[in-house]
Every structure is written in C-alpha cells, then in structure tokens.
C-alpha cells in the first residue's frame, strides 16, 4: 500500500486557509500518514494523526476537528464502521468526513456515501487532489453552517443578516465580540483556553497578549447582559472559558 499515492511531491501552491482548519488524518500506515500530513501542513492546515479507529474517536471527542480523513481498510474497527459511529452520535454527526480507500467498486463508494461520508477518494491519488477535495468539502459545509440562525434562550444570532438580538431587541456588538459570540455559539459546552480562543477568533497568525481575550469577554458579557444571558459565558478557573446554558455552581 506504500505505492498508493501518485505524484507525492505535488503541492498546491494556492491553498491558504484562513483561519486554519484542523484535519484529522486516520490511516494505519505510518508512511501514508506522514506523507499526507506534510502535504496538508504545507497547505496551511493543522493536522492531527491517528493510526486506528479507537485513537481517532478519542481525538475527535477531545479536539472536534473541522474534517476527518478516514482510511477504509484498517485492522480492527474499519473506517466505515467509525464513520457510522460518528454519524450516530449527535456530538460528532456534523463533522465532515472524506473516505480514503483502495476499494474502487461502485458498491463500496455507495456504502460510504450512504453511511454519511461527504466525499470518497479512491487510491491512488495525489496530495494536490486530496487538498482540493478537502477545501471543497470545507467550503460546502462552511456555507451551510453559516447560513443557519443560532438560538440559545432568547438570544438569536443571524449569520446571514449579521445581526444579534435578545427577545427580539437588537444587540449592538463590535466585530470582534460578534466573532467571539459566534465561536461560542458553535462550540458550546466545552472549555477553551485563552490561546485556543485567540487562534479561533483572531486567527493563528495574529500575536496578541492572551489578556486581550479577557477584555473582549467582558465587552461581550456587558452587551448581552439581558435576562441573564451574560451568565452563559462562564469563566473556568485555571482553564479558560466555556459557553454553557447550565449555570455554574459557586
């Protein structure tokens, strides 16, 4: 299987993803993982690597990657079985998946797509084609996600109109506070460090003091301090911040 990549030296000179997306690469062969990882990192993606389905599932729960690349043929739990598990779980169902497989038969492709795969890439393939497929899926999923209004309590964020309201009353937010709120609403019930929030909201190439996050958190809380909505933005001592509708103890 070491020969499954064509044109392994090809790189996509044009790819430049802002902000960086995190890709989970799952393949049981070290050579393939390393080769694809180099190509993805050269395309400005963050890359997580797993060698089996169990390791991959744990990483998905812990890191919530933006997309997963799953090799179909792995010892033990196959990529297809992992895909089905991900799509059954509400926490992971929306993570886009591209299946990588030597199975070129139409039935295999249909099985993968029917199980919830967003794309299917038969081996051999070039890194350039893989990166193009990854970008296409992320664009498609991103457009779908950004179009749907998000509601928590009486708080409504309308991405298409770029508006925020509470109980129907408009809330004025600065551009940074808007991005911060959108990040929290799409990443609820998880704790993020100040560094992680900086990377997500400001971008990985921006170098700011982590206390900048505290300043904008205060501004966001003040802006949404209607009917207790500011309490959703919670400080987790020694760890960072979490957006949760469950009230903290103490």
Secondary structure, DSSP 8 states (H G I E B T S, - for coil): -TT-BSSTT---SS---SS--EEEEE-S-HHHHHHHHHHHHHTT-EEEEESSHHHHHHHHHHH--SEEEEES--SSS-HHHHHHHHHHSTTTTTSEEEEEES--SHHHHHHHHHTT-SEEEESSB-HHHHHHHHHHHHHHHHHHHHHS-EEETTEEEETTTTEEEETTEE----HHHHHHHHHHHHSTT-EE-HHHHIIIII-TT----THHHHHHHHHHHHHT-STTGGGGEEEETTTEEEE-SS----
